[in-house]
Amino acid sequence: MGIDDIRLEAGVTLLFTNVKKDLDSDGQADTKLLLSNGGSVEILGIDNLTEADWALIA
């Protein structure tokens, strides 16, 4: 278990959406997070995230 950082540009916020599906066709569910600027972040191999897993630091 580790800690990863995702840094967003100023003004971009995380619209927490825990989309659980196989995004990379490897047979394992992944997580997709949506951003306020229309972008997204795919977290491959992780499907059990909740909003409580995120610490937002300004």
N, C-alpha and C positions, 0 to 999 in steps of 0.2 A: 504494500500500500504506500502511496506517495502523495505528494501535493504538486499539482500543476497550476501554472498561472496563465490566464487569458487576459491580455490587456486590450482594452477597447479605446478607440480614438475619442477625444473629447466630444461629449454630446451624444455618443452612441450608448444605448442601454440594452440590457439583456431582457428580452421578453420571454420569460421562462416557458418553454414548451418542451416537454419530455416526450418527444416522438420516438417511440420504440419500434423500430423495424430494421431489417437487414439492409443497410444502406450500401454496403460494399460487396454484397452477394457472396459472403464467406460462410453463411449458415448461422451466424451469431447476430443477435439483436444489437443495435447501436442506438445512440442518442443524438438527436438533432436539436440545437438551440437556435432560436430565431433572434435576430438583432433588430433594433428600432430603425436602422438605416436600410432595411430590406435584405441584409446579408444573413448568413447563417454560419454556425460552427458545427461540424460533425465530430462526435466523439465515438470512435470506433471501438467495439469490443466491450462497451460499458452500457448497460441497459437498466440499471437500478438507481439512477440519480433522482433526487428530490430537490425541491427548492432549498431545503435546509442544508444541502451539501455545498452551497455557494456562499462565500463571504465576500460581499461587495465592499471594496476599499476605494474611497474617493481620492 
